[in-house]
Each structure stands twice: as structure tokens, then as C-alpha cells.
């Protein structure tokens, strides 16, 4: 009987040890699987980053962190209708640190008039974008106080029969009120846009303000009034066709040189850089052109960059490589010039480009396609910023 009891006791001990060993084995396997999972997640996060909104192909660190290594800001278009669209919101705030408030500062725009009457202002759309940028700790570049494109001016102004002095008073009032409202919140203002390209009638364009005032005297005055309205913001003279040596850039160079002597408070030249990919700019020429403006004591801001592929023939692969090369070269030009504190792109995906609204087919000028898929242009931006 005693032998039977001892046998039962040993058997229970054996099974107890077996259970403990089995438990330890299961726990060990569990810990190993957890460690393996964590390792996979870490590797995935390093080499293939997935965003919270399921965007694929994004690299780490974000573009804005790389740009900071060069002491430049990288900007993009804060489009009001897209700010509640999760992928757009995520890309804008995670990759960029400068928000472009573009269109809303126009006197008239399709979704709202900033100047509905001569004596009233509607700030709702600008406020929306400015508040969004502020909430996301983004600097702000605003476009434009004064732009002579007739379609962005209200009918009451165009049909008002105002004389020169009255027009100048309207400009003064506009800049004082708008600039004063956002004083200290906007880092960079495009004060006057396309005055010189339009004076040369490029693409048959005209400057409504110069045509109706009778001269370009409003340019000096606009900068003086802008400085009075906001003593903090950088004040830019913005245009296109000025990234290379051209009639436009030469005229702007001569104007800025003389304006600085007169004490006009111009802080920078804005280069829109809407690049036609069939006319690829030479990087070294762009650098040289930027530096000659730097020698005048002004900085150079790339304000509306994109690369229009509409006039380029060839395979999709060829177009992608060409576009990527231009993105890379122009960002490097900004960095290597040492006078370019910000580089801004006018849009994130090809579905919201301004070319879609002027009838340009197959422009596809931006770093993400219509479905938020990364294009070679995105990787070109990344590589250009990642270089020393």
C-alpha cells in the first residue's frame, strides 16, 4: 500500500513538472513571437514607412526634417477643400512645414470674395487656412496682396471708373486692413505678383493695375504700405519666367537694385517656377541667377513649383525620370545657391493641380499621382534634401 501511495505521489510530481515545463515552453514561444513581431515592425518602420492613413512608399525622416538640415522650409498648398481629406491633411502636415495660402488673398476668387464691396472684407476663407496652419505649427506664405490678373478682381473695381489716386487709395486700404489683420502670423507675403512678366505681355498677359493707374508706381507704394501693416513678414516681389536669365528676371533685377537704393523694403524675390519639362532649366544657370539677386541683399523664394509634362512625348518611364530630374535639380539649386530660404510646391497630387482648370492635358506636375501614389518626383525631392 505504501508503495502504491509513493508511486501516485511521484506520478503527480512528474505531471506537475511536465505542466510547468509545458507552460514555460509556451511562454517562451510567445515571447519569441512577440520579439519577432516587434523586430518586423521596427524593420518595416525603418525601410518602408506606412502612414496612419495607409499611404505607402513614404520614407523617413519626413521631407521637412531633411529640409531643416539645410535651414530651408519646404512648403505646399493648403487648399481649403482638401484640408478635411485625410491623405491630403496627413501629407501636408507631416511632410511640409510651410503652408501656402494661395487664391484666398485674391480680391475676388471663385469660392469667396475677399473684397465683396469697396468698404467690406470677407476673411472667412483666409481665416480657415491661417487657423489650420497655426494649429499645425506651420509657417505661412500668403499670395498675393496685389495681382493684375483681371479675372481675380471684383466687378465693382473693374467697372468703377476709378482714377489713379482713387486706385492707389484702394490698394493702400486693402494692404493696411489685410496685412494688419494677419500681422505676426504670416511669415512671407507676396506683395506684388507678375507685374514684370505682364508688363512685357508674355503670353499676351496684361497688368490691370498698371494699365489703369498709368504706370508702375503702385509697386513701390505697395511694399511701403505692406511694411507699415506688418513689420515682421518678409515682403516678396513674385513673378514667373524669372528663375533663369531672361527679360523678366533682368527687369526685376534692375528694379530691385534701384528700389533698394530708394529705401523700398523688398526682402525677397519670388520665383514661381512653373516649369515646362520640355524646356528644362539648367541648374547652374538657376544658381547663378539666384545668387545675383542675393548680391542685391534680397533672398530668393521658390513659391509655386511644379513641372508640367503636357508637352513632353515619350514613355511614362521617360516622363517620370525627366520630371524627377527637374525636381532634384531645382531643389539642389535652391540649396546650393545659399540665398534660398524656402522651396514651395503648388499642390500635392495631380488631381488638384491648377493646370486642370486651364485646359492643359496630361500636365501631371506634382509628386503624387491622383490616387496619392508616390511618383519618382517624390523620391527625387527626398534624395535632393538628403544630400549634404
C-alpha positions, 0 to 999 in steps of 0.5 A: 500500500505504501508503495502504491501511495509513493508511486501516485505521489511521484506520478503527480510530481512528474505531471506537475513538472511536465505542466510547468515545463509545458507552460514555460515552453509556451511562454517562451514561444510567445515571447519569441513571437512577440520579439519577432513581431516587434523586430518586423515592425521596427524593420518595416518602420525603418525601410518602408514607412506606412502612414496612419492613413495607409499611404505607402512608399513614404520614407523617413525622416519626413521631407521637412526634417531633411529640409531643416538640415539645410535651414530651408522650409519646404512648403505646399498648398493648403487648399481649403477643400482638401484640408478635411481629406485625410491623405491630403491633411496627413501629407501636408502636415507631416511632410511640409512645414510651410503652408501656402495660402494661395487664391484666398488673398485674391480680391475676388476668387471663385469660392469667396470674395475677399473684397465683396464691396469697396468698404467690406472684407470677407476673411472667412476663407483666409481665416480657415487656412491661417487657423489650420496652419497655426494649429499645425505649427506651420509657417505661412506664405500668403499670395498675393496682396496685389495681382493684375490678373483681371479675372481675380478682381471684383466687378465693382473695381473693374467697372468703377471708373476709378482714377489713379489716386482713387486706385492707389487709395484702394490698394493702400486700404486693402494692404493696411486692413489685410496685412494688419489683420494677419500681422505676426502670423504670416511669415512671407507675403507676396506683395506684388505678383507678375507685374514684370512678366505682364508688363512685357505681355508674355503670353499676351498677359496684361497688368490691370493695375498698371494699365489703369493707374498709368504706370508702375508706381503702385509697386513701390507704394505697395511694399511701403504700405505692406511694411507699415501693416506688418513689420515682421513678414518678409515682403516678396516681389513674385513673378514667373519666367524669372528663375533663369536669365531672361527679360523678366528676371533682368527687369526685376533685377534692375528694379530691385537694385534701384528700389533698394537704393530708394529705401523700398523694403523688398526682402525677397524675390519670388520665383514661381517656377512653373516649369515646362519639362520640355524646356528644362532649366539648367541648374547652374544657370538657376544658381547663378541667377539666384545668387545675383539677386542675393548680391542685391541683399534680397533672398530668393523664394521658390513659391509655386513649383511644379513641372508640367509634362503636357508637352513632353512625348515619350514613355511614362518611364521617360516622363517620370525620370525627366520630371524627377530630374527637374525636381532634384535639380531645382531643389539642389539649386535652391540649396546650393545657391545659399540665398534660398530660404524656402522651396514651395510646391503648388499642390500635392497630387495631380488631381488638384493641380491648377493646370486642370482648370486651364485646359492643359492635358496630361500636365501631371506636375506634382509628386503624387499621382491622383490616387496619392501614389508616390511618383519618382518626383517624390523620391527625387525631392527626398534624395535632393534634401538628403544630400549634404 
